[in-house]
Amino acid sequence: MIVLEKRPQPSREWALATPLVAVLATMIVGGLLFGALGTNPLVAIRTIFWDPLFGEFAFYYRPQLLVKGAPLVLIAIGLSLGFKAGIWNIGAEGQYIIGALVGAGIGLAFYPLDAWYVFPLMVIGGAVGGWAWAMIPALLKVRFGTNEILVSLMLVYVAEQLLASMSLGLLKNPEGHGFPGSRNLADYPSATSWINQDVGLHWGVAFALIAVIFAYVLLNRHMLGFHIRLTGDAPRAARFAGVNPARLILFCLGASGALAGLAGLFEISGPAGQVSIDFNIGYGFTAIIVAFLGRLHPVGILLAGALMALTYIGGEIAQSQLGLPAAAIQVFQGMLLFFLLALDLLTNFRVRMRKSEVA
């Protein structure tokens, strides 16, 4: 009989090994999935994980890893602060959208002015927009004790409707011949986030690295970071230590919202280029996988963001070259979180074999 026996202390070895084992398990089961769809599993896995880095056109795909990974790292860093404290922001996708809308709206309001201060104002607007959207579940939780998971998640659908409304209304391109969507920000140099488009470098990449450093220092060298970790590990001890729960909720949700808003702003002023109905592609939800795959550690999140960006780029290559459906790639990415959560059980429990007792 197989039983789970609780460990006296969580296993540090398994905590470090679980992400690697989860990636390996995802490759194996994902390969079986691709084989069932009529594609050679080894070729599919090689295309996703090898070709973007070392394939024939790797010189083109490598910079794209920075573009895809930056928003994931930015959002995941913000989410990890709340997750560590037991505050669950599941609505980063909505904060990502609102940050993009506010930032793009500020930029388009100055069109076609060529001034250095336009983009900094857009950055501030993107952060404030995401922060304000995250404050809705934060204030409701502090004031009325509502569930931040449900409120933040439901606000994603509200944000999507606002995105559609803006694409068809207030931010619609007056010279777009009736087509939905705003002006292309790529034609407005003062409102673009590209530093060097040839190498795939924009300000979002720089801000992602800054966020990783800031989060590391906060969690390991600041009293607020200690309060965040203490609240997540021992809520009762945190209360006795004088931690203010309301203030912590407001900070964690506000910080995650601001970083998600920044990610949206950099995406819309860079790779996306314009406000459109299909602007959001799920970065806010994928960042949850990145946060847990990185063990809620800033450096781990940076590596996990690079890995997830690799699956994005490799998945696009697999779709074009091997004919794999987009849904199969999404399932493959979702397997990472599934196996991570499943194998994470071994951090706190060990598997034992026992003889079943005869009645």
Contacts in CASP RR format, 6 or more apart in sequence:
PFRMAT RR
TARGET T0000
AUTHOR 0000-0000-0000
METHOD contacts of the structure
MODEL  1
MIVLEKRPQPSREWALATPLVAVLATMIVGGLLFGALGTNPLVAIRTIFW
DPLFGEFAFYYRPQLLVKGAPLVLIAIGLSLGFKAGIWNIGAEGQYIIGA
LVGAGIGLAFYPLDAWYVFPLMVIGGAVGGWAWAMIPALLKVRFGTNEIL
VSLMLVYVAEQLLASMSLGLLKNPEGHGFPGSRNLADYPSATSWINQDVG
LHWGVAFALIAVIFAYVLLNRHMLGFHIRLTGDAPRAARFAGVNPARLIL
FCLGASGALAGLAGLFEISGPAGQVSIDFNIGYGFTAIIVAFLGRLHPVG
ILLAGALMALTYIGGEIAQSQLGLPAAAIQVFQGMLLFFLLALDLLTNFR
VRMRKSEVA
1 353 0 8 1.000
1 354 0 8 1.000
1 355 0 8 1.000
1 356 0 8 1.000
2 351 0 8 1.000
2 352 0 8 1.000
2 353 0 8 1.000
2 354 0 8 1.000
3 351 0 8 1.000
3 352 0 8 1.000
3 353 0 8 1.000
3 354 0 8 1.000
4 345 0 8 1.000
4 349 0 8 1.000
4 350 0 8 1.000
4 351 0 8 1.000
4 352 0 8 1.000
5 349 0 8 1.000
5 350 0 8 1.000
5 351 0 8 1.000
5 352 0 8 1.000
6 348 0 8 1.000
6 349 0 8 1.000
7 347 0 8 1.000
7 348 0 8 1.000
7 349 0 8 1.000
7 350 0 8 1.000
10 347 0 8 1.000
10 348 0 8 1.000
11 346 0 8 1.000
11 347 0 8 1.000
11 348 0 8 1.000
11 350 0 8 1.000
14 346 0 8 1.000
14 347 0 8 1.000
15 295 0 8 1.000
15 347 0 8 1.000
16 295 0 8 1.000
18 340 0 8 1.000
18 343 0 8 1.000
18 344 0 8 1.000
18 346 0 8 1.000
18 347 0 8 1.000
19 293 0 8 1.000
19 294 0 8 1.000
19 295 0 8 1.000
19 304 0 8 1.000
19 340 0 8 1.000
21 339 0 8 1.000
21 343 0 8 1.000
22 293 0 8 1.000
22 336 0 8 1.000
22 339 0 8 1.000
22 340 0 8 1.000
22 343 0 8 1.000
23 307 0 8 1.000
23 336 0 8 1.000
25 335 0 8 1.000
25 339 0 8 1.000
25 343 0 8 1.000
26 332 0 8 1.000
26 335 0 8 1.000
26 336 0 8 1.000
26 339 0 8 1.000
27 45 0 8 1.000
27 49 0 8 1.000
29 335 0 8 1.000
29 339 0 8 1.000
30 41 0 8 1.000
30 44 0 8 1.000
30 45 0 8 1.000
30 332 0 8 1.000
30 335 0 8 1.000
31 41 0 8 1.000
31 44 0 8 1.000
31 45 0 8 1.000
32 41 0 8 1.000
33 328 0 8 1.000
33 331 0 8 1.000
33 332 0 8 1.000
34 40 0 8 1.000
34 41 0 8 1.000
34 44 0 8 1.000
34 45 0 8 1.000
34 324 0 8 1.000
34 328 0 8 1.000
34 332 0 8 1.000
35 41 0 8 1.000
35 44 0 8 1.000
37 324 0 8 1.000
37 325 0 8 1.000
37 328 0 8 1.000
39 322 0 8 1.000
39 323 0 8 1.000
39 324 0 8 1.000
43 322 0 8 1.000
44 318 0 8 1.000
44 322 0 8 1.000
44 324 0 8 1.000
47 314 0 8 1.000
47 315 0 8 1.000
47 317 0 8 1.000
47 318 0 8 1.000
47 321 0 8 1.000
47 322 0 8 1.000
48 310 0 8 1.000
48 311 0 8 1.000
48 314 0 8 1.000
48 315 0 8 1.000
48 317 0 8 1.000
48 318 0 8 1.000
48 332 0 8 1.000
49 310 0 8 1.000
49 311 0 8 1.000
49 314 0 8 1.000
51 57 0 8 1.000
51 58 0 8 1.000
51 61 0 8 1.000
51 314 0 8 1.000
51 317 0 8 1.000
52 58 0 8 1.000
52 61 0 8 1.000
52 62 0 8 1.000
52 64 0 8 1.000
52 65 0 8 1.000
52 310 0 8 1.000
52 313 0 8 1.000
52 314 0 8 1.000
52 317 0 8 1.000
53 61 0 8 1.000
53 62 0 8 1.000
53 310 0 8 1.000
55 61 0 8 1.000
61 313 0 8 1.000
61 314 0 8 1.000
61 317 0 8 1.000
63 198 0 8 1.000
63 199 0 8 1.000
63 200 0 8 1.000
63 201 0 8 1.000
64 200 0 8 1.000
64 309 0 8 1.000
64 313 0 8 1.000
65 306 0 8 1.000
65 309 0 8 1.000
65 310 0 8 1.000
65 313 0 8 1.000
66 200 0 8 1.000
66 201 0 8 1.000
66 205 0 8 1.000
66 309 0 8 1.000
67 200 0 8 1.000
67 202 0 8 1.000
67 205 0 8 1.000
67 271 0 8 1.000
68 308 0 8 1.000
68 309 0 8 1.000
68 312 0 8 1.000
68 313 0 8 1.000
69 208 0 8 1.000
69 305 0 8 1.000
69 306 0 8 1.000
69 308 0 8 1.000
69 309 0 8 1.000
69 312 0 8 1.000
70 202 0 8 1.000
70 204 0 8 1.000
70 205 0 8 1.000
70 207 0 8 1.000
70 208 0 8 1.000
70 263 0 8 1.000
70 266 0 8 1.000
71 96 0 8 1.000
71 204 0 8 1.000
71 208 0 8 1.000
71 263 0 8 1.000
71 264 0 8 1.000
71 266 0 8 1.000
71 267 0 8 1.000
71 283 0 8 1.000
71 287 0 8 1.000
72 283 0 8 1.000
72 286 0 8 1.000
72 287 0 8 1.000
72 290 0 8 1.000
72 305 0 8 1.000
72 308 0 8 1.000
72 309 0 8 1.000
73 208 0 8 1.000
73 211 0 8 1.000
73 212 0 8 1.000
73 290 0 8 1.000
73 301 0 8 1.000
73 302 0 8 1.000
73 305 0 8 1.000
74 204 0 8 1.000
74 207 0 8 1.000
74 208 0 8 1.000
74 211 0 8 1.000
74 259 0 8 1.000
74 260 0 8 1.000
74 262 0 8 1.000
74 263 0 8 1.000
74 266 0 8 1.000
75 92 0 8 1.000
75 96 0 8 1.000
75 256 0 8 1.000
75 259 0 8 1.000
75 260 0 8 1.000
75 263 0 8 1.000
75 283 0 8 1.000
75 284 0 8 1.000
75 287 0 8 1.000
75 290 0 8 1.000
76 287 0 8 1.000
76 288 0 8 1.000
76 290 0 8 1.000
76 291 0 8 1.000
76 294 0 8 1.000
76 301 0 8 1.000
76 304 0 8 1.000
76 305 0 8 1.000
77 208 0 8 1.000
77 211 0 8 1.000
77 212 0 8 1.000
77 215 0 8 1.000
77 259 0 8 1.000
77 298 0 8 1.000
77 301 0 8 1.000
78 89 0 8 1.000
78 92 0 8 1.000
78 211 0 8 1.000
78 215 0 8 1.000
78 252 0 8 1.000
78 255 0 8 1.000
78 256 0 8 1.000
78 257 0 8 1.000
78 259 0 8 1.000
78 260 0 8 1.000
79 89 0 8 1.000
79 92 0 8 1.000
79 256 0 8 1.000
79 287 0 8 1.000
79 288 0 8 1.000
79 291 0 8 1.000
80 215 0 8 1.000
80 291 0 8 1.000
80 296 0 8 1.000
80 297 0 8 1.000
80 298 0 8 1.000
80 301 0 8 1.000
81 215 0 8 1.000
81 218 0 8 1.000
81 219 0 8 1.000
81 228 0 8 1.000
81 251 0 8 1.000
81 252 0 8 1.000
81 255 0 8 1.000
81 256 0 8 1.000
82 88 0 8 1.000
82 89 0 8 1.000
82 228 0 8 1.000
82 252 0 8 1.000
82 253 0 8 1.000
82 256 0 8 1.000
83 291 0 8 1.000
83 292 0 8 1.000
83 296 0 8 1.000
84 219 0 8 1.000
84 228 0 8 1.000
84 229 0 8 1.000
84 232 0 8 1.000
84 296 0 8 1.000
85 227 0 8 1.000
85 228 0 8 1.000
85 229 0 8 1.000
85 231 0 8 1.000
85 232 0 8 1.000
85 248 0 8 1.000
85 252 0 8 1.000
86 231 0 8 1.000
86 232 0 8 1.000
87 148 0 8 1.000
87 248 0 8 1.000
87 249 0 8 1.000
87 252 0 8 1.000
87 253 0 8 1.000
88 148 0 8 1.000
88 149 0 8 1.000
88 152 0 8 1.000
89 134 0 8 1.000
89 137 0 8 1.000
89 148 0 8 1.000
89 152 0 8 1.000
89 252 0 8 1.000
89 253 0 8 1.000
89 256 0 8 1.000
89 257 0 8 1.000
90 149 0 8 1.000
90 152 0 8 1.000
90 153 0 8 1.000
90 288 0 8 1.000
91 137 0 8 1.000
91 152 0 8 1.000
91 153 0 8 1.000
91 155 0 8 1.000
91 156 0 8 1.000
91 284 0 8 1.000
92 152 0 8 1.000
92 256 0 8 1.000
92 257 0 8 1.000
92 260 0 8 1.000
92 284 0 8 1.000
92 285 0 8 1.000
92 287 0 8 1.000
92 288 0 8 1.000
93 156 0 8 1.000
93 159 0 8 1.000
93 260 0 8 1.000
93 280 0 8 1.000
93 282 0 8 1.000
93 283 0 8 1.000
93 284 0 8 1.000
93 285 0 8 1.000
94 133 0 8 1.000
94 155 0 8 1.000
94 156 0 8 1.000
94 158 0 8 1.000
94 159 0 8 1.000
94 160 0 8 1.000
94 260 0 8 1.000
94 280 0 8 1.000
94 284 0 8 1.000
95 129 0 8 1.000
95 130 0 8 1.000
95 131 0 8 1.000
95 133 0 8 1.000
95 134 0 8 1.000
95 159 0 8 1.000
95 256 0 8 1.000
95 257 0 8 1.000
95 260 0 8 1.000
95 261 0 8 1.000
96 130 0 8 1.000
96 260 0 8 1.000
96 261 0 8 1.000
96 263 0 8 1.000
96 264 0 8 1.000
96 267 0 8 1.000
96 280 0 8 1.000
96 283 0 8 1.000
96 284 0 8 1.000
97 156 0 8 1.000
97 159 0 8 1.000
97 160 0 8 1.000
97 162 0 8 1.000
97 163 0 8 1.000
97 264 0 8 1.000
97 279 0 8 1.000
97 280 0 8 1.000
98 129 0 8 1.000
98 130 0 8 1.000
98 132 0 8 1.000
98 133 0 8 1.000
98 159 0 8 1.000
98 162 0 8 1.000
98 261 0 8 1.000
99 125 0 8 1.000
99 126 0 8 1.000
99 127 0 8 1.000
99 129 0 8 1.000
99 130 0 8 1.000
99 133 0 8 1.000
99 260 0 8 1.000
99 261 0 8 1.000
99 262 0 8 1.000
99 264 0 8 1.000
99 265 0 8 1.000
100 126 0 8 1.000
100 261 0 8 1.000
100 264 0 8 1.000
100 265 0 8 1.000
100 267 0 8 1.000
100 268 0 8 1.000
100 272 0 8 1.000
100 275 0 8 1.000
100 279 0 8 1.000
101 162 0 8 1.000
101 163 0 8 1.000
101 166 0 8 1.000
101 171 0 8 1.000
101 275 0 8 1.000
102 125 0 8 1.000
102 126 0 8 1.000
102 128 0 8 1.000
102 129 0 8 1.000
102 130 0 8 1.000
102 265 0 8 1.000
103 122 0 8 1.000
103 123 0 8 1.000
103 125 0 8 1.000
103 126 0 8 1.000
103 129 0 8 1.000
103 265 0 8 1.000
103 268 0 8 1.000
103 269 0 8 1.000
104 122 0 8 1.000
104 171 0 8 1.000
104 182 0 8 1.000
104 185 0 8 1.000
104 191 0 8 1.000
104 265 0 8 1.000
104 268 0 8 1.000
104 269 0 8 1.000
104 274 0 8 1.000
104 275 0 8 1.000
105 122 0 8 1.000
105 171 0 8 1.000
105 182 0 8 1.000
105 275 0 8 1.000
106 118 0 8 1.000
106 121 0 8 1.000
106 122 0 8 1.000
106 125 0 8 1.000
106 126 0 8 1.000
107 118 0 8 1.000
107 121 0 8 1.000
107 122 0 8 1.000
107 185 0 8 1.000
107 188 0 8 1.000
107 190 0 8 1.000
107 191 0 8 1.000
108 171 0 8 1.000
108 182 0 8 1.000
108 183 0 8 1.000
108 185 0 8 1.000
108 188 0 8 1.000
108 191 0 8 1.000
110 118 0 8 1.000
110 121 0 8 1.000
110 190 0 8 1.000
110 191 0 8 1.000
111 183 0 8 1.000
111 188 0 8 1.000
111 191 0 8 1.000
112 188 0 8 1.000
113 190 0 8 1.000
114 189 0 8 1.000
114 190 0 8 1.000
115 190 0 8 1.000
116 190 0 8 1.000
118 190 0 8 1.000
118 191 0 8 1.000
119 190 0 8 1.000
119 191 0 8 1.000
119 192 0 8 1.000
119 193 0 8 1.000
119 269 0 8 1.000
122 191 0 8 1.000
122 265 0 8 1.000
122 269 0 8 1.000
123 203 0 8 1.000
123 262 0 8 1.000
123 265 0 8 1.000
125 265 0 8 1.000
126 261 0 8 1.000
126 262 0 8 1.000
126 264 0 8 1.000
126 265 0 8 1.000
127 258 0 8 1.000
127 259 0 8 1.000
127 261 0 8 1.000
127 262 0 8 1.000
127 265 0 8 1.000
128 258 0 8 1.000
129 258 0 8 1.000
129 261 0 8 1.000
130 257 0 8 1.000
130 258 0 8 1.000
130 260 0 8 1.000
130 261 0 8 1.000
131 254 0 8 1.000
131 257 0 8 1.000
131 258 0 8 1.000
131 261 0 8 1.000
133 155 0 8 1.000
133 159 0 8 1.000
133 257 0 8 1.000
134 152 0 8 1.000
134 253 0 8 1.000
134 254 0 8 1.000
134 256 0 8 1.000
134 257 0 8 1.000
134 258 0 8 1.000
134 260 0 8 1.000
135 250 0 8 1.000
135 253 0 8 1.000
135 254 0 8 1.000
136 151 0 8 1.000
136 155 0 8 1.000
137 146 0 8 1.000
137 148 0 8 1.000
137 151 0 8 1.000
137 152 0 8 1.000
137 155 0 8 1.000
137 253 0 8 1.000
138 148 0 8 1.000
138 249 0 8 1.000
138 250 0 8 1.000
138 253 0 8 1.000
138 254 0 8 1.000
139 250 0 8 1.000
140 146 0 8 1.000
140 148 0 8 1.000
140 151 0 8 1.000
141 147 0 8 1.000
141 148 0 8 1.000
141 151 0 8 1.000
141 249 0 8 1.000
141 253 0 8 1.000
142 246 0 8 1.000
142 249 0 8 1.000
142 250 0 8 1.000
148 249 0 8 1.000
148 253 0 8 1.000
152 253 0 8 1.000
160 280 0 8 1.000
163 275 0 8 1.000
163 277 0 8 1.000
163 279 0 8 1.000
163 280 0 8 1.000
164 277 0 8 1.000
166 172 0 8 1.000
166 182 0 8 1.000
166 275 0 8 1.000
167 180 0 8 1.000
167 181 0 8 1.000
167 182 0 8 1.000
167 275 0 8 1.000
167 276 0 8 1.000
167 277 0 8 1.000
167 279 0 8 1.000
168 180 0 8 1.000
168 181 0 8 1.000
168 277 0 8 1.000
171 181 0 8 1.000
171 182 0 8 1.000
171 275 0 8 1.000
172 178 0 8 1.000
172 180 0 8 1.000
172 181 0 8 1.000
172 182 0 8 1.000
173 179 0 8 1.000
173 181 0 8 1.000
173 182 0 8 1.000
173 183 0 8 1.000
173 184 0 8 1.000
173 274 0 8 1.000
175 183 0 8 1.000
180 276 0 8 1.000
180 277 0 8 1.000
181 274 0 8 1.000
181 275 0 8 1.000
181 276 0 8 1.000
181 277 0 8 1.000
182 274 0 8 1.000
182 275 0 8 1.000
182 276 0 8 1.000
183 274 0 8 1.000
184 273 0 8 1.000
184 274 0 8 1.000
185 191 0 8 1.000
185 192 0 8 1.000
185 268 0 8 1.000
185 269 0 8 1.000
185 270 0 8 1.000
185 273 0 8 1.000
185 274 0 8 1.000
186 192 0 8 1.000
186 270 0 8 1.000
186 273 0 8 1.000
191 269 0 8 1.000
192 269 0 8 1.000
192 270 0 8 1.000
192 273 0 8 1.000
193 202 0 8 1.000
193 203 0 8 1.000
193 204 0 8 1.000
193 265 0 8 1.000
193 266 0 8 1.000
193 269 0 8 1.000
193 270 0 8 1.000
194 200 0 8 1.000
194 201 0 8 1.000
194 202 0 8 1.000
194 270 0 8 1.000
195 201 0 8 1.000
195 202 0 8 1.000
195 203 0 8 1.000
195 206 0 8 1.000
202 266 0 8 1.000
202 269 0 8 1.000
202 270 0 8 1.000
202 271 0 8 1.000
203 266 0 8 1.000
204 262 0 8 1.000
204 263 0 8 1.000
204 266 0 8 1.000
207 262 0 8 1.000
207 266 0 8 1.000
208 302 0 8 1.000
209 302 0 8 1.000
211 259 0 8 1.000
211 298 0 8 1.000
212 298 0 8 1.000
212 299 0 8 1.000
212 301 0 8 1.000
212 302 0 8 1.000
213 298 0 8 1.000
215 298 0 8 1.000
216 298 0 8 1.000
216 299 0 8 1.000
218 224 0 8 1.000
218 225 0 8 1.000
218 228 0 8 1.000
219 225 0 8 1.000
219 228 0 8 1.000
219 229 0 8 1.000
219 298 0 8 1.000
224 251 0 8 1.000
227 238 0 8 1.000
227 241 0 8 1.000
227 243 0 8 1.000
227 248 0 8 1.000
228 248 0 8 1.000
228 252 0 8 1.000
230 237 0 8 1.000
230 238 0 8 1.000
230 241 0 8 1.000
230 243 0 8 1.000
231 238 0 8 1.000
231 243 0 8 1.000
231 245 0 8 1.000
231 248 0 8 1.000
232 238 0 8 1.000
238 245 0 8 1.000
239 245 0 8 1.000
260 284 0 8 1.000
260 287 0 8 1.000
263 283 0 8 1.000
263 284 0 8 1.000
264 283 0 8 1.000
267 279 0 8 1.000
267 283 0 8 1.000
268 274 0 8 1.000
268 275 0 8 1.000
268 279 0 8 1.000
272 279 0 8 1.000
286 308 0 8 1.000
286 333 0 8 1.000
288 337 0 8 1.000
289 304 0 8 1.000
289 308 0 8 1.000
289 333 0 8 1.000
289 334 0 8 1.000
289 336 0 8 1.000
289 337 0 8 1.000
289 340 0 8 1.000
290 301 0 8 1.000
290 304 0 8 1.000
290 305 0 8 1.000
290 308 0 8 1.000
291 301 0 8 1.000
291 304 0 8 1.000
292 337 0 8 1.000
292 340 0 8 1.000
292 341 0 8 1.000
293 300 0 8 1.000
293 304 0 8 1.000
293 305 0 8 1.000
293 307 0 8 1.000
293 308 0 8 1.000
293 336 0 8 1.000
293 337 0 8 1.000
293 340 0 8 1.000
294 300 0 8 1.000
294 301 0 8 1.000
294 303 0 8 1.000
294 304 0 8 1.000
308 333 0 8 1.000
308 336 0 8 1.000
311 329 0 8 1.000
311 332 0 8 1.000
311 333 0 8 1.000
311 336 0 8 1.000
315 324 0 8 1.000
315 329 0 8 1.000
315 332 0 8 1.000
318 324 0 8 1.000
318 329 0 8 1.000
319 325 0 8 1.000
319 326 0 8 1.000
319 329 0 8 1.000
END
